[in-house]
Structure formats: structure tokens, C-alpha cells
Amino acid sequence: KTLRPSRSSAFACSNPAMRNNASPKQLPKTTEWRSVGKAVEMAKTSMLQKMGKAGITQVPPKLSYENDIVKDLVGRYDDLIKAARRSFAKSTEFCTSSSLVCDTVKELGEFLTNINTVVMYRAISEGGSPSPPPPVLGAYLVKMSIAIKDTLKLRDQLQLQVGGSMVVPAERFVQGSMEASLEAKKKYSKACLEFDAAEGKLKALNRLSPAATGSDYQRLFLSYAHFWEYRQRWMHREHEAGVMLTDVVTRHQIEFLEQLVHTFQAQLTAYGEAYAIMCALDPMIKDLRAIVATRRKEMDENRAKRQRDAADRARYIEENKYQDLVALFSAPDLAVVNAMCVGAGADQEAMLEDLVRILDSYKQTMPIIRLGITKEVESTQSAATLFRGNSTATKLMTAFTRMTGRPYLIATLKPSVARLIANPKGLEVDPAKAKGENVEENAARLRAVCADFLNAIMSSISVCPLPFREMASHLQTEVVERFPESRFTAVGGFIFLRFFCPCILSPDTNGLVDPSALTAEARRALILISKSLQNVANGIPFGAKEQYMTCMNDFITGSLQPCRDFLDEVAHAPPNVRDYLPLASLREVYDRELPSAHGSLVRNLERICKSLRQYGGEAVVPKLVE
């Protein structure tokens, strides 16, 4: 698309063409949505949403659900931290404080058990099944709380270690992860409001009448820029908040569990007297270690998967960012292609070649050319005037033919052209230009040279490009239905008039010879050869208009049937006719032609839109601007 949200304001300010062509009334007071204006728009949108007069971007249920869980966890972790700190401050009430801590751990275990039950129920009710089984962490925490009550009575000193092992990680987790995830949720809510405000502003602008907005595309451009910028921010904030909340919900169990396992390991070392109690907990600790390792592994795998998914999304976005633009190029009416060629000015040929490569990389060139051939035949009153105009479809077909067939032309015609240039004398058949030469001998030599060129063309059927044969086949099919008598002349006109004869007339511009090697005699001989071959393809002998060329009529008559056989063979498309190699790969056009075409579209947007309106393409203008 033409819009680049991150650079929209800078583009509008730095583009002198747009700044000079627009009147002051058409330009907004500022090219940016400043903080005051944005705050006012957000406040207005919020008020309208509360009154029920504006739409509200809905928060995903999963995100709301996880946000509520995190809020509940923050409260429970705060309770745990406060309870542990009370145990530090009141050493005389050691047992009471320890009981409070153990009770909080037990409540947390029961809460986690309930969460796992709810998650299992939600997964089953939605038609799926949870990938891992419900963890036993809640039950283990309940058992640990009982063991802590028994062991902490033995040594007062270990109470500090137990409390420290719980409080510090809990504070770090609350301050580092939980609060950050809740803050991300707040940012997401703000991004929703910003997006709703930008969307409302854009809708308000679109509701204005064309007379009110005029041709102020810059204002529309900036409105779309704000809309897409805040839409992108909203999507980013939603993804960020979802990832952070999910991470907290799935990670808090492991973070708490890991520190608790360390606490129990310290107790096993310190409490010789509590050896029997700790031995009873040993199997559970092993299970918890396995759970930690398993969940750590799962977290790493999930993190790697999220990274891969993010990379895939970024690659998909990168590979499809020009899809809408290519769709506009591929429209059957070729309105955008024609407007871009007109807007390119002196670079029209280069622009047309870029567009041909873009369309061919997406396998769209041949469908468009087939449609153009069908329309040309339907709109032509006489077969003699087929493809004699200069429509966009004809330009596209000529450019595609030239680009695809350049290697074929060189391989087919270069030897014959080289032999002619080596000895161009004795080929003039016009008595007024022969300058005392024997015209009959020159005519015989010209017939021999023309036969050499024609034989080279007719013997090249095995290397004829597949797109040529597909175009010739479709052309012959369409022409025969409307002009049965022009079965051969239509294909011959296409192959010779649009392809071989222009190359014979100008071999230097098609890479066959060096321009310095062409003498005046050689150019004159090439003109005579081109005329003769064109008449063979058309099946028309020379007449009174070019009396001096009637000496070639015997050659034309004798070559008609072989030429027709060749044209029939060219028009017979093989089964693999559509398996040809495109002019450029998708990767190549993404790196070169598409950015170039997009840049030209942005630079010449005003001129292109004007051309579209001029030729009846008003409906395409909004899509092009967007």
C-alpha cells in the first residue's frame, strides 16, 4: 500500500510537490496529531463510548481472564510477603508467624488447585483438551505447609531462612513481572482508546461530502496514517499484554515452586533432628524437581515457538505487504497500469518493464494478455487492423514479447544478420536506387537472403518461448471464431509484425549487432527483407504501390504454405505451455521492482489520480490512496 504510518507525517512535510500544489485551505494546520488534539479526541471518544454513541474495541476474553488472575495473584503474594515480614519482626511470636506463613502457602496451594480445575474445565467445554495434565503443585504446597509447621519448631533460626526464601523471590516476581504485566494491560487499554479515537476521526472525515474535502489527499493520507499507526500500536499492545499476562499465569507456579524447593533442601541439611520428617518429603521433592525441569523445558519450548511464530508473522507480513498493490496492477481494465505509465513520463518504457516483471512473477501476465487479445478481437471490425492500435494491453503484450523473446531473437536471427552485414551489396531491387546494378541479379540474391532468414525462423520452433506459443494459440482460437479467413494472417501479423520484423529493421537496438557495423546499404537491405517477410506472413503479394518489389512475388507465393505450416505449429500450444520460467522471481521483484513501483506511485500520486479520473477510473482512486 502507499501508506507508511511510521513516516506519514515526515513524508507530508518533506514532499515539496504536495506542499506547493495544495492550497492553504486544503492543508491542515499541522501535519501531526499533537498531544493536545489527541487528548481532546480521546476524551471525546471516551465520553461518547460511555454514552453508548461510539463503538468500543472489545478486549479478548482470555486477556481479561488472565488479567483478573494476575490481580488476584498480586493480592495473594502481597499477603504472603506481609505474613513473612511479620514473622521477621516478631521473633517472640515465631510459631504464630510461621503458622500464618504456612496457612498462606496452603491457601495459595488451594487457589492453584482451583485454577488448574477451571483451566481444565474451560479447555474441555471449548471442545479441546489441555496439552499437559493438571499439575499437582497445589496439593504439594498444602503438604509442604504441614511439613513447615513441624520443622520450624525445631530451630528458630531457620524461620528467617524460610521467610527469606519466600519473600525475596515473591517481591521480585511481583515487582518485576506481575506489575509489569498489569502495566502492559493498562497500556493496552489506553491503546484501545487511542485506536477508537483515530478510527472515529477517520470515519468523521469519510462522512464529509466530496465537495467539502475537495482533492485534499494529504489530509486523507494523514487520517489514514493516524488510523493505521494507532491500529498497529493497539495490536502490538494487545499482543504484548497477552504474552506478559500469560507468562505470569504460567510462570508464577514455577517461580514460587523453585524457591520453595531450595528452602526444603536447606532444611534437609540443617535439621539433623528433623531427618525423619525430611525423608518423608524426599519423594515429593524429587517430583517437584521433575516438575520444575519439565515446566522449564515447556516454557523454553513455548518461548521458542512464540519467537518462531513472531518470525513467521513478520515474514508473512513482509512477503504480502504489496499484495493489494499487485491486485490493483492485475485488474482486467489495466487502469492503474495505464495511469502509472502516463505518470512516469519519459520513464514510461522502464516503468512498463517493471510492471511486466511484477505481473509475470505472480503469473498474471498471460491471463491479462489473453483477456486483452479477446477484447481486441471483439472490438475490431476487420482482421487487418488487429493490434495496430496502441492500447495498454497491446503495449503490455509487446513489452512482454520483447522481454521474453530477446534471447530467442538473438539465437534465431543473429547468424543471418551477421552474414548479411558481412556482404550487404547487390540487394537493391529499386531501379531508381540500383545505380547501374543488375536488378535481376540483385532480386535473385535478395530472394536467397530472404529464404535464409525465413528458414532460420521456421527451424526455430523447438526453442520458441512457451509464452509465444500460448499467445499465438489463444489469438488463433479467438480470430477463427470471428474471422475464419484470417487464421494465418492474424498469427503471422503478431509473430512477424510485433516481433521478428522490428528486430530485423533495428538489429542494433535488440542486441544482435553493434550499431557501428550497420552501413546504409545494410540498413536498406534489412528494410527490403523485413517487407518481404511481412508480406509472406500476411499472404499478400506486392502490387502497384511498390512495383519494384513485385520481383519478390514468386518468393512470397512459394513460401506461403511452409510459413502457414510454421504458424500452425507455433499456434499449437504444448501441454506444458504454462510451465515457463517467469521473467523474475517473487523475491527479486520484492527487492527491486515493487519498491521502485511503490516509490513512483507515491511520488506521482496526484498525477496518477488525475489520469484515473480522466479515463473513468474514479473507483480505483480511494484504494490507491489507501
C-alpha positions in Angstrom: 0.0 0.0 0.0 1.1 3.6 -0.5 0.7 4.3 3.2 3.6 4.1 5.6 2.3 5.0 9.0 5.7 5.5 10.7 6.8 8.0 8.2 3.5 9.6 7.1 4.0 13.0 8.8 7.6 13.3 7.7 6.6 12.5 4.1 3.8 15.1 4.1 6.2 17.8 5.4 9.1 16.9 3.2 7.3 16.5 -0.1 7.6 19.8 -1.9 5.3 18.7 -4.7 2.4 18.1 -2.5 3.2 21.2 -0.4 3.3 23.5 -3.4 0.4 22.1 -5.3 -2.1 22.2 -2.5 -3.8 25.5 -1.5 -3.5 26.7 2.2 -7.2 25.9 2.7 -6.6 22.3 1.8 -3.7 21.7 4.2 -4.4 21.1 7.9 -2.9 23.5 10.5 -0.4 20.8 11.4 0.8 17.6 9.8 0.9 15.8 13.1 -1.7 14.8 15.6 -0.3 16.7 18.5 -0.7 15.6 22.2 -3.4 18.2 23.0 -5.5 17.3 20.0 -5.1 13.6 20.7 -6.0 14.1 24.3 -9.2 16.0 23.4 -10.1 13.4 20.8 -9.5 10.6 23.3 -11.6 12.3 25.9 -14.4 12.9 23.5 -14.3 9.3 22.3 -14.3 8.0 25.9 -17.4 10.2 26.7 -19.2 9.0 23.6 -18.4 5.4 24.5 -19.8 5.9 28.0 -22.9 7.4 26.5 -23.2 4.4 24.1 -22.8 6.6 21.0 -19.4 5.2 19.9 -18.1 1.7 19.3 -15.7 0.2 21.8 -12.9 -2.1 20.9 -13.6 -5.3 22.8 -10.9 -6.8 25.0 -10.2 -10.5 24.3 -11.9 -12.7 26.9 -8.6 -14.6 27.5 -6.7 -11.4 28.2 -9.4 -10.2 30.7 -9.5 -13.6 32.4 -5.7 -13.7 32.8 -5.6 -10.1 34.0 -8.1 -11.0 36.8 -5.9 -13.9 37.8 -2.8 -11.8 37.9 -4.6 -9.2 40.1 -5.7 -12.0 42.4 -2.2 -13.4 42.5 -0.8 -10.0 43.4 -3.1 -9.8 46.4 -2.2 -13.3 47.5 1.5 -12.7 47.0 1.2 -9.5 49.0 -0.5 -11.5 51.7 2.4 -14.0 51.7 5.0 -11.2 51.8 3.3 -9.4 54.7 2.9 -12.6 56.6 6.6 -13.4 56.2 7.7 -9.9 57.3 5.6 -10.2 60.4 7.5 -13.3 61.3 10.8 -11.4 61.0 9.6 -8.5 63.1 8.1 -10.7 65.9 10.7 -13.3 66.8 8.9 -13.8 70.1 5.8 -14.9 68.2 7.8 -17.3 66.0 5.3 -20.1 65.9 2.4 -17.8 65.3 4.1 -16.1 62.4 5.2 -19.4 61.0 1.6 -20.6 61.1 0.5 -17.6 59.2 3.1 -18.2 56.5 2.1 -21.9 56.3 -1.5 -21.0 56.2 -0.9 -18.6 53.3 1.1 -21.2 51.5 -1.8 -23.6 52.0 -4.3 -21.1 50.6 -2.0 -20.5 47.6 -1.9 -24.2 47.0 -5.7 -24.5 47.2 -6.0 -21.5 44.9 -3.6 -23.0 42.3 -5.6 -26.3 42.5 -8.8 -24.4 41.8 -7.1 -22.5 38.9 -6.0 -25.8 37.3 -9.5 -27.2 37.7 -11.0 -24.1 36.0 -8.5 -24.3 33.1 -9.2 -28.0 32.6 -13.0 -27.3 32.6 -12.7 -24.4 30.1 -10.5 -26.4 27.8 -12.9 -29.3 27.7 -16.0 -27.0 27.4 -14.4 -25.3 24.4 -14.0 -28.6 22.6 -10.3 -29.1 23.2 -8.2 -30.8 25.8 -5.3 -29.3 27.8 -2.0 -30.4 26.5 -0.3 -31.1 29.9 -2.3 -32.8 32.7 -3.4 -30.6 35.6 -0.2 -30.1 37.8 -0.1 -31.4 41.4 1.6 -28.2 42.6 -1.4 -27.1 44.7 -1.6 -30.4 46.6 2.2 -30.4 47.1 2.1 -26.9 48.5 -0.5 -28.0 51.1 1.7 -30.9 52.2 4.7 -28.6 52.4 2.8 -26.2 54.6 2.2 -29.0 57.1 5.8 -30.1 57.0 7.0 -26.5 57.6 4.9 -26.2 60.7 6.6 -29.4 62.1 10.1 -28.5 61.2 10.1 -24.8 62.1 9.5 -25.6 65.7 13.0 -27.2 65.9 15.1 -24.2 65.2 14.1 -20.6 65.3 17.0 -19.6 63.0 15.6 -21.5 60.0 12.4 -19.4 60.2 14.4 -16.4 58.8 15.8 -18.6 56.0 12.4 -19.9 55.1 10.8 -16.5 55.2 13.7 -15.0 53.2 13.5 -17.8 50.6 9.8 -16.9 50.0 9.7 -13.1 50.5 12.6 -12.0 48.2 11.5 -14.0 45.2 7.9 -13.1 45.7 8.7 -9.4 45.9 11.0 -9.7 42.8 8.3 -11.6 40.9 5.5 -9.1 41.9 7.6 -6.0 41.2 9.3 -7.4 38.1 6.7 -9.5 36.4 3.2 -9.0 37.8 3.2 -5.3 38.0 4.8 -5.1 34.5 2.1 -7.3 33.1 -0.6 -5.2 34.8 1.0 -2.0 33.4 1.1 -3.6 29.9 -2.7 -4.2 30.3 -3.2 -0.5 31.2 -1.1 0.5 28.1 -3.3 -1.8 26.0 -6.5 -0.2 27.4 -5.0 3.2 26.5 -4.1 2.0 23.0 -7.7 0.8 22.5 -9.0 4.2 23.3 -6.4 5.9 21.0 -7.3 3.5 18.2 -11.1 4.2 18.8 -10.4 7.9 18.7 -8.3 7.6 15.5 -11.0 5.4 13.9 -13.7 7.9 14.9 -11.7 10.8 13.4 -11.2 8.9 10.2 -14.9 8.0 9.9 -15.9 11.6 10.6 -13.6 12.7 7.7 -15.0 9.9 5.4 -18.6 11.1 6.1 -17.8 14.5 4.7 -19.0 15.2 1.2 -16.5 15.2 -1.7 -17.2 18.9 -2.1 -16.1 19.5 1.5 -12.9 17.6 1.2 -12.1 18.6 -2.4 -8.9 16.9 -3.6 -7.1 17.3 -0.3 -5.5 13.8 -0.5 -2.9 14.9 2.0 -5.5 15.3 4.7 -7.0 11.9 3.9 -3.5 10.5 3.7 -2.7 11.8 7.3 -6.0 10.5 8.6 -5.2 7.0 7.3 -1.7 7.4 8.7 -3.1 8.1 12.2 -5.6 5.3 11.9 -3.0 2.7 10.9 -0.4 3.9 13.4 -2.8 3.5 16.3 -4.2 0.3 15.0 -0.7 -1.1 14.8 0.0 0.2 18.3 -3.2 -1.3 19.6 -2.4 -4.7 18.0 1.1 -4.6 19.4 -0.1 -3.7 22.9 -2.7 -6.4 22.8 0.0 -9.0 21.8 2.4 -7.6 24.4 -0.2 -7.6 27.2 -1.4 -11.1 26.3 2.2 -12.5 26.2 3.1 -10.9 29.6 -0.1 -11.9 31.4 0.1 -15.5 30.0 3.7 -15.6 31.0 2.9 -14.6 34.6 0.0 -17.0 34.9 2.1 -19.9 33.6 5.3 -18.9 35.3 4.3 -17.9 38.8 3.8 -21.5 39.9 7.4 -22.4 38.8 9.0 -19.3 40.3 7.4 -19.9 43.7 8.0 -23.7 43.5 11.6 -23.4 42.6 12.4 -21.2 45.7 10.4 -23.5 47.9 12.4 -26.5 46.7 15.6 -24.6 47.7 14.2 -23.9 51.1 13.5 -27.6 51.7 16.9 -28.6 50.5 18.4 -26.2 53.1 16.3 -27.7 55.8 17.4 -31.2 54.9 21.0 -30.1 55.6 20.4 -28.1 58.7 17.9 -30.2 60.6 19.6 -33.3 61.7 16.8 -33.7 64.3 14.2 -33.4 61.5 15.8 -36.0 59.3 12.8 -38.3 59.6 10.4 -35.6 58.6 12.5 -34.6 55.7 12.9 -38.2 54.5 9.2 -38.3 54.2 9.3 -35.3 51.9 12.1 -36.6 49.8 9.9 -38.3 47.1 7.8 -35.2 46.8 10.9 -33.0 46.3 12.1 -35.3 43.5 8.7 -34.9 41.9 8.9 -31.2 42.3 12.3 -31.1 40.7 11.0 -33.1 37.8 8.0 -30.7 37.5 10.4 -27.7 37.6 12.6 -29.3 34.8 9.5 -30.2 32.8 7.9 -26.9 33.1 11.1 -25.1 32.4 11.5 -27.1 29.3 7.9 -26.4 28.3 8.5 -22.7 28.9 11.6 -22.7 26.8 9.8 -24.6 24.0 6.8 -22.2 24.2 9.1 -19.2 24.2 11.0 -20.6 21.1 7.6 -21.4 19.5 6.4 -17.8 20.1 9.6 -16.5 18.6 9.2 -18.7 15.6 5.6 -17.6 15.2 6.6 -14.0 15.5 9.2 -14.5 12.8 6.7 -16.3 10.6 4.2 -13.5 11.1 6.9 -10.9 10.3 7.9 -12.8 7.2 4.3 -13.3 6.1 3.7 -9.5 6.5 6.9 -8.7 4.6 6.0 -11.1 1.8 2.4 -9.9 1.5 2.8 -6.2 2.1 2.5 -5.5 -1.7 -0.5 -7.9 -2.3 -3.1 -5.1 -2.5 -0.9 -3.2 -4.9 -0.3 -6.2 -7.1 -4.1 -6.8 -7.1 -4.6 -3.2 -8.5 -2.0 -3.8 -11.1 -3.7 -7.1 -12.1 -7.1 -5.6 -12.6 -8.5 -6.6 -16.0 -9.1 -3.0 -17.2 -5.3 -2.2 -16.5 -6.4 1.3 -15.4 -3.7 1.6 -12.7 -1.0 0.2 -15.1 -2.0 2.8 -17.8 -2.1 5.6 -15.2 1.3 4.7 -13.8 2.8 4.6 -17.3 1.3 8.0 -18.1 2.6 9.4 -14.7 6.1 8.0 -15.4 6.6 10.5 -18.3 9.9 9.9 -20.0 10.4 6.7 -18.0 7.3 5.1 -19.4 9.2 2.2 -21.0 11.2 1.4 -17.9 8.0 1.6 -15.8 6.2 -0.7 -18.2 9.0 -3.3 -18.0 9.0 -3.1 -14.2 5.2 -3.8 -14.2 5.6 -6.7 -16.6 8.2 -8.3 -14.3 5.9 -7.8 -11.3 2.9 -9.3 -13.0 4.8 -12.1 -14.5 6.3 -13.1 -11.2 2.8 -13.6 -9.9 1.8 -15.5 -13.1 -0.6 -12.7 -14.0 0.8 -11.5 -17.3 -0.6 -14.3 -19.5 -4.1 -14.1 -18.1 -4.1 -10.3 -18.7 -2.7 -10.7 -22.3 -5.3 -13.4 -23.1 -8.1 -11.1 -21.9 -6.6 -8.3 -23.9 -6.5 -10.4 -27.0 -10.1 -11.4 -26.6 -11.2 -7.8 -26.1 -9.1 -6.7 -29.1 -10.7 -9.3 -31.4 -14.2 -8.4 -30.1 -13.7 -4.7 -30.6 -12.1 -4.9 -34.1 -14.2 -4.6 -37.2 -11.6 -6.0 -39.6 -8.9 -8.6 -39.0 -6.5 -6.4 -40.9 -6.5 -3.8 -38.1 -5.8 -6.3 -35.2 -3.1 -5.0 -32.8 -2.4 -2.0 -35.0 -3.5 0.4 -32.1 -1.6 1.4 -29.0 -3.8 0.3 -26.2 -2.4 -0.6 -22.7 -3.0 -4.3 -23.4 -1.1 -4.1 -26.7 1.8 -2.2 -25.0 1.9 -4.9 -22.3 1.9 -7.7 -24.8 4.6 -6.0 -26.9 6.8 -5.4 -23.9 6.3 -8.9 -22.6 7.0 -10.4 -26.0 10.2 -8.3 -26.3 11.5 -9.1 -22.8 10.7 -12.8 -23.0 11.9 -13.3 -26.6 15.1 -11.4 -26.6 17.4 -14.5 -26.2 15.2 -16.3 -28.8 15.6 -13.4 -31.2 19.4 -13.3 -30.8 19.8 -17.1 -31.2 17.5 -17.2 -34.3 18.4 -14.1 -36.3 22.0 -13.2 -35.3 23.7 -15.6 -37.7 21.6 -14.5 -40.7 22.1 -10.8 -39.8 25.8 -11.3 -39.4 26.1 -12.9 -42.9 24.1 -10.0 -44.4 26.2 -7.3 -42.7 29.4 -9.1 -43.9 28.2 -8.7 -47.5 25.3 -6.2 -47.9 25.9 -5.3 -51.6 23.8 -6.4 -54.5 20.4 -6.5 -52.8 18.8 -3.3 -54.1 15.8 -4.0 -56.5 14.6 -0.5 -56.9 15.9 0.7 -60.3 15.9 4.2 -59.1 18.4 3.3 -56.4 20.3 0.5 -58.1 22.9 2.9 -59.6 23.7 0.8 -62.7 23.5 -2.6 -60.9 21.8 -5.6 -62.5 18.4 -5.5 -60.8 17.6 -9.1 -61.9 20.7 -10.5 -60.2 20.0 -8.4 -57.1 16.5 -9.7 -57.0 17.7 -13.3 -57.1 20.2 -12.6 -54.3 17.5 -10.9 -52.2 15.2 -13.9 -52.6 18.1 -16.1 -51.4 18.8 -13.9 -48.4 15.0 -13.7 -47.5 14.9 -17.5 -47.8 17.8 -17.7 -45.4 16.0 -15.5 -42.8 12.7 -17.3 -43.2 14.3 -20.8 -42.9 16.1 -19.6 -39.7 12.8 -18.5 -38.3 10.8 -21.6 -39.3 13.5 -24.0 -38.0 13.5 -22.4 -34.5 10.1 -23.9 -33.4 11.8 -26.2 -30.9 13.3 -23.2 -29.0 10.3 -20.9 -29.4 9.3 -19.4 -26.0 6.3 -21.1 -24.4 4.5 -17.8 -23.7 4.7 -17.0 -27.5 3.0 -20.3 -28.3 0.3 -19.7 -25.7 -0.4 -16.2 -27.1 -0.4 -17.5 -30.7 -2.7 -20.3 -29.8 -5.2 -18.1 -28.0 -5.0 -15.5 -30.7 -5.7 -18.0 -33.4 -8.6 -19.5 -31.5 -10.3 -16.1 -30.9 -9.7 -14.9 -34.5 -11.0 -18.1 -36.1 -14.3 -17.7 -34.3 -14.9 -14.2 -35.7 -12.7 -14.0 -38.8 -12.2 -17.6 -40.1 -10.4 -16.4 -43.2 -7.7 -14.8 -41.1 -6.5 -17.9 -39.3 -2.9 -17.5 -40.6 -2.6 -13.7 -41.2 -3.6 -12.9 -37.6 -0.9 -15.1 -36.1 1.6 -14.1 -38.8 0.9 -10.4 -38.1 1.5 -11.0 -34.4 4.7 -13.1 -34.8 6.3 -11.0 -37.6 4.8 -7.5 -37.2 5.3 -7.3 -33.5 8.4 -9.5 -33.1 10.7 -10.6 -35.9 10.4 -7.7 -38.4 11.1 -4.9 -35.8 14.2 -6.8 -34.8 15.3 -7.2 -38.4 14.8 -3.5 -39.0 16.8 -2.5 -36.0 19.2 -5.3 -35.0 21.4 -2.8 -33.2 18.7 -1.9 -30.6 17.9 -5.5 -30.0 21.5 -6.7 -29.2 22.1 -8.5 -32.5 24.9 -6.3 -33.8 27.0 -3.3 -32.9 25.5 0.0 -34.2 28.8 0.9 -35.8 28.7 -2.2 -38.0 25.4 -1.1 -39.8 26.1 0.7 -43.1 23.5 2.5 -45.2 23.5 -0.5 -47.6 22.9 -3.0 -44.8 20.0 -1.0 -43.4 18.4 -0.7 -46.8 18.8 -4.5 -47.3 17.2 -5.1 -43.9 14.2 -2.9 -44.8 13.7 -5.0 -48.1 14.0 -8.3 -46.2 11.5 -7.1 -43.5 9.0 -6.0 -46.1 9.2 -9.3 -47.9 8.8 -11.4 -44.8 5.9 -9.3 -43.6 4.1 -9.9 -46.9 4.8 -13.6 -46.6 3.2 -13.6 -43.2 0.2 -11.6 -44.5 -0.1 -13.8 -47.6 -0.2 -10.7 -49.8 2.0 -10.2 -52.9 3.4 -6.8 -53.8 1.3 -4.7 -56.2 1.3 -1.4 -57.9 2.1 0.6 -54.7 5.6 -0.9 -54.7 6.1 -2.0 -58.3 9.8 -2.6 -57.8 9.1 -5.3 -55.2 7.0 -7.4 -57.5 10.1 -9.4 -58.3 9.7 -11.0 -54.8 6.2 -12.3 -55.5 7.5 -15.7 -56.6 9.3 -16.0 -53.3 6.2 -14.9 -51.4 4.0 -17.4 -53.3 6.4 -20.3 -52.8 6.8 -19.6 -49.1 3.1 -19.3 -48.2 2.5 -22.9 -47.4 5.7 -23.5 -45.4 5.1 -20.3 -43.5 1.5 -21.3 -42.8 2.7 -24.7 -41.5 5.1 -22.9 -39.2 2.4 -20.6 -37.9 0.1 -23.5 -37.3 2.8 -25.3 -35.4 3.5 -22.1 -33.3 -0.2 -21.8 -32.5 -0.3 -25.4 -31.3 0.4 -25.0 -27.6 2.2 -27.9 -26.0 0.8 -29.4 -22.7 3.4 -27.7 -20.6 2.9 -24.3 -22.1 2.1 -22.6 -18.8 5.2 -24.0 -17.0 7.6 -21.4 -18.3 10.1 -19.6 -16.1 8.9 -16.1 -15.1 11.0 -13.1 -16.0 11.7 -12.5 -12.3 11.1 -14.4 -9.1 8.9 -13.1 -6.3 12.0 -12.4 -4.2 13.6 -10.4 -7.0 10.5 -8.2 -7.6 10.1 -7.7 -3.8 13.7 -6.4 -3.7 13.7 -4.3 -6.9 10.6 -3.7 -9.0 7.9 -3.5 -6.3 9.7 -0.9 -4.1 10.5 1.1 -7.3 6.9 1.0 -8.5 5.6 1.9 -5.0 8.0 4.8 -4.8 6.9 6.0 -8.2 3.3 5.7 -7.2 3.9 7.8 -4.0 5.9 10.5 -6.0 3.3 10.8 -8.8 0.2 10.1 -6.8 -1.5 13.4 -7.8 -0.8 12.9 -11.5 -1.9 9.2 -11.4 -5.2 10.0 -9.7 -5.8 12.7 -12.2 -5.2 10.3 -15.1 -7.5 7.7 -13.5 -10.3 10.3 -13.2 -9.7 11.4 -16.8 -10.1 7.8 -18.1 -13.1 6.8 -15.9 -11.1 5.1 -13.1 -12.6 7.1 -10.2 -13.5 4.0 -8.3 -9.8 2.9 -8.0 -8.6 6.2 -6.5 -9.6 5.5 -2.9 -8.0 2.1 -3.0 -4.9 3.6 -4.4 -4.7 6.3 -1.8 -5.3 3.8 1.0 
